Structure formats: C-alpha cells, structure tokens
C-alpha cells in the first residue's frame, strides 16, 4: 500500500479534492492514516466519518467508496497496523523459537535471548514515530476490545506471546503452555510495553523532552535486568548492537 510522507497533503490536482471524486491509492492511504490517529486518540465511537474526511482532506464519499463505512474503515486500519508491525514481530518470533531450542536449557544462552528480545522490542516501539499512535490503538483494543480483537490476537499479539512463552517456560523449567508461564509472559511483555504507554509520564518524571537514543539505551539496560531477574536468569546486561538486527 503506497505510503504518504509525513506532513504531505494533496495538491490542487489531487482527485481526492475534486467534488464528487473519491480519489485513488494516495487518498485511501491518507484516510487510513488519519482515521487511525483519530481512533487511537478518541476511540471508535468518538470519531465521525465527516471528521476523518476533513482530516484526510478528501470528500465525504471517499470513505464509503474505499471502505464501505466506518466499521469497514476501522477493520482496514487494524489490518494495516498488523501489516506494519509484522516486520517487528516476525524476527522476534523466529529468534525466540530457534534460540530456545538451540539453548537446550543453557541459562546463559536463555539470558542473552531475553536481552535480545528487550532490545529489539523497545528499540522498535520507542523510536518509530508511526508506531506511537498504532500502539495506542492496540492498547485500546486490549482494554476495550472490538470485533477486530480476535484478528489482532491471532495474527500479531498471539504469535509473539507464544514465542516469549517458550523462553519463559525454558527459564522456569516448565512446559509451555502452562498457566504460570502464560501469566509471567504477559508480565515480561508488559515490562516493555509500559514505556510506550506511559511515555509522557516517564519523560515528565525524568525531566526528558522525549526518548532520545541515549534515553532509549538507558531504558533497555534497566528493563533487560528486570526481565532477567524476573525469569531467574543471570544478568548479562543489554544485548550488543548486533542484536538489533534479525539474526543478530
């Protein structure tokens, strides 16, 4: 799906701005982006089609033309988020599944896997500007689930939690799935997610303007140790820079 650059708006020749014309791929992409930001901030019920069209600078008919209505638009926003987070999740899932098997119970290797997980997830979540509103919308789904939640669970959240659960189970000497490991998995993932959810609070308390690269590294170091202690693994410190890349 073609992306529209940050701040880019249609010019006078854009068909989306011509009365009665719904526009093409750029119009559709712009509607998805602006609708997602509004849904993340105000929720599904707090956003109207007219408001979305105004923000996307398209005529009102364009939303119905591309998505059939607000519910269809919301579904496609969630599908786009799943598409966007897949390159973040898939390397984590592959590394954890393969790494846990290769570790064969070696606690030093499991500890390194935990450190790699923390670095990969926190770096992706805290440095990707687009992911800020996408994550906020996902968090809304976790607390106020819509009809789209089963899709989100099956295609994005579930696979990552299953992979982390393999690491948790290996560290705790238990089988996966297991009620204790499943709850502990949520705790491990949550220790990363909280720093995106509470970004404004963390920055206010720390006197930071935002999450600079140095601040992100500081959070990675702290969360790495916390996760390793939670799992009873030796504290290795943060994974090295190579671990940021898939296969690193």
Secondary structure as the mmCIF struct_conf table of DSSP 4:
data_model
#
loop_
_struct_conf.conf_type_id
_struct_conf.id
_struct_conf.beg_label_comp_id
_struct_conf.beg_label_asym_id
_struct_conf.beg_label_seq_id
_struct_conf.end_label_comp_id
_struct_conf.end_label_asym_id
_struct_conf.end_label_seq_id
TURN_TY1_P TURN_TY1_P1 UNK A 6 UNK A 7
TURN_TY1_P TURN_TY1_P2 UNK A 12 UNK A 13
HELX_RH_3T_P HELX_RH_3T_P1 UNK A 15 UNK A 17
BEND BEND1 UNK A 18 UNK A 18
TURN_TY1_P TURN_TY1_P3 UNK A 19 UNK A 20
HELX_RH_AL_P HELX_RH_AL_P1 UNK A 25 UNK A 42
BEND BEND2 UNK A 44 UNK A 44
TURN_TY1_P TURN_TY1_P4 UNK A 45 UNK A 46
HELX_RH_AL_P HELX_RH_AL_P2 UNK A 49 UNK A 56
TURN_TY1_P TURN_TY1_P5 UNK A 57 UNK A 57
TURN_TY1_P TURN_TY1_P6 UNK A 60 UNK A 60
HELX_RH_AL_P HELX_RH_AL_P3 UNK A 61 UNK A 67
BEND BEND3 UNK A 68 UNK A 69
HELX_RH_AL_P HELX_RH_AL_P4 UNK A 70 UNK A 103
TURN_TY1_P TURN_TY1_P7 UNK A 104 UNK A 105
HELX_RH_AL_P HELX_RH_AL_P5 UNK A 107 UNK A 127
HELX_RH_AL_P HELX_RH_AL_P6 UNK A 129 UNK A 143
BEND BEND4 UNK A 144 UNK A 144
TURN_TY1_P TURN_TY1_P8 UNK A 147 UNK A 148
HELX_RH_AL_P HELX_RH_AL_P7 UNK A 149 UNK A 152
HELX_RH_PI_P HELX_RH_PI_P1 UNK A 153 UNK A 157
HELX_RH_AL_P HELX_RH_AL_P8 UNK A 158 UNK A 172
TURN_TY1_P TURN_TY1_P9 UNK A 173 UNK A 173
BEND BEND5 UNK A 176 UNK A 177
HELX_RH_AL_P HELX_RH_AL_P9 UNK A 179 UNK A 197
TURN_TY1_P TURN_TY1_P10 UNK A 198 UNK A 198
HELX_RH_AL_P HELX_RH_AL_P10 UNK A 199 UNK A 206
TURN_TY1_P TURN_TY1_P11 UNK A 207 UNK A 207
BEND BEND6 UNK A 209 UNK A 210
HELX_RH_AL_P HELX_RH_AL_P11 UNK A 213 UNK A 230
TURN_TY1_P TURN_TY1_P12 UNK A 231 UNK A 232
BEND BEND7 UNK A 238 UNK A 238
HELX_RH_3T_P HELX_RH_3T_P2 UNK A 241 UNK A 244
BEND BEND8 UNK A 245 UNK A 245
TURN_TY1_P TURN_TY1_P13 UNK A 246 UNK A 247
#
